[in-house]
Amino acid sequence: MSDSVATNKRAFRDYTVLETVEAGIELKGSEVKSLRAGKINLAESFARIEEGQVFLYNTHISPYAQASYLNVDPTRSRRLLLHKKQIRKLDMELSQKGLTLVPLKMYFNDKGFAKLLLAICKGKRSYDHREDVKRREVDRKIRQTMKDRNR
C-alpha cells in the first residue's frame, strides 16, 4: 500500500476489526482527481452486498472544481470491485449477527489505481471503549516510566 488518501478513524474507535480485504472502486474521472487532491470523507461510510455486488454508501467525494458540468453527486453509491469468490465469502461471514462491512482506508496502489481497504467489523459496546481507554493509559504510563529510567 502506498499513497494513502484517507483513513476512517471512526471505524477503529467504534468497531473491532475482524478481517480486512482490498477492493477496487468504480469511479468517474473527476472523482479520481478529487481523490488525488485528498477531498474525501469516509467517516459515515459503509458497504453492503446487493444482488451479488458490493456497493459503498455515504462516502463523500467533493466535486472537482475544474470539472464543471462533468461532476457527479458527491455522496452517490459506488460499486466496489471484488472477485465473485471474495463476495461470496464476505456474504457468508456477514450473515452472522452483528457484523458489518466498513471502509478503513482509501489509497492509490503502486500502479496508480484507487483501492479501498474494507473490513468485516463487529460493533464495540461501551465497556469495550472503556477497556481501550484503560489500555492506552497503562501503555502511556509504561512508556513514561521506561523513558524516565533510561535517563
N, C-alpha and C positions, 0 to 999 in steps of 0.2 A: 504494500500500500504506500502510495506516495501522495503528495499534494492534497492534503486534507482541506475540504471546503467548509464543512460544518459538522458539529457534534451535537447530539441530543443529550445534554447534561441532565435534563429532567428524567429521562429514561433510566439513567443509572441511580437516581435518587428514589424513584417511585417503583421500580421493578427489580426483581432478581433475574439476572440474565442466565438462562439455562444452556442455550446453544446459539451459535451465530452462523449465518450463511451470506455469501456475497451475491448480489444480484445486479444486473444491468438495469438501466432505466430508460424508458422511451421518452425522449424529449424533443421539443421543437428547436429550431436553430437559435431563436432569440433567448430561449431558456438556458441554453448552453452558455451563451455569452454572459447572462446574469450569474450563472453558477461560477464561472471563472472570475467574476467580479466579487464573489462571496455574498451575493444578495439572496440568501436562502434562510428559512426558519423551519427547523424540524421539531420544535417544541411540542406541538399538539398533534403530530403526525402518528398515523397507524396504518397497518396494511391488512388487507382482507383477501381471502381466496373466494373468487366468484366464477362459477362455470369453468373451472379448470385453469383459471388465470389469476395472477396475483396483482392487486391494484393498491396504490399508495394514495391515501387520503389526507387532507388538511395540511399538506406541505405547501408553504408559501414561498414561491419563487417570484421575486419582484420583477415587474416588466423592465425590459432593457430599453433605455431612453432612446437610443438611436434606431430602434426597430420600428418605431411609429405604428403603422397600421398592421404590422405583422405580429404584434404581441398577442398573447393568448391570456385566458383567465389565470390569474396568479395562483389560485387555490384549486385548479381543476384536478381530477383524479388522473394519475399517471400509471401506465402499465409497467410492471416490473418484469424483467426478462430472466426467466429461470428455465431449466430443463424440466420436462414433464415428470421425470423421476423425482426431482427435488420437490416439485409442487405436491406430488402425491405423498411424499414423506412428511412435508410440512403439514398437510391436511390431516394426516393420521395423528401427528403429535398434537395438533391444535384441537382435536376432538376431545381431549382431556379437559375437564372443567378448570377454569381459571387461568388458562394460558392464552397469550395474545402475541401478535406479531408487531414489533416495534422497531422503527429505524434507529440505529445508533449513530451512524456516521455516513456522510456523503463525501466522496473523494474522486479524484481522477487517477486512474492507474497509469502504469508506465507507457502504455500505448496511447494515452490521452482520452480514454473512454470514461464517462461518468459512471461510477459504481456506488452502490448503496450497501452498507453493512446492516443486514436485517438480523434481528434476534428474536428467538422464542423466549418470552418472558412470563414471569408469574408476579402478580402484584404484591407489593410489600404491605404488611399490616403496620399499625402504629408502633407496636412493640419492636418490630424489625428496625424501624427508623431509630428508635431509642438505642438499640444494640449497636447500630452503626456509629452513632454519635459517641457512645461509650468507648467503642473500639478505637475510634480516631483520637479521642482524648488520651487513652492509655498509650497508644503509639507515639503521640506527640510528647508525652511525659518521658517515655523511654528514650526517645531521640535526644531530648533536652538533657537528661542525666548522663547519657553517653557523651554528649558534646562537652558537658561540664567536666567529666572525668578525664577526657583527653587533653584538657588544657594544662 
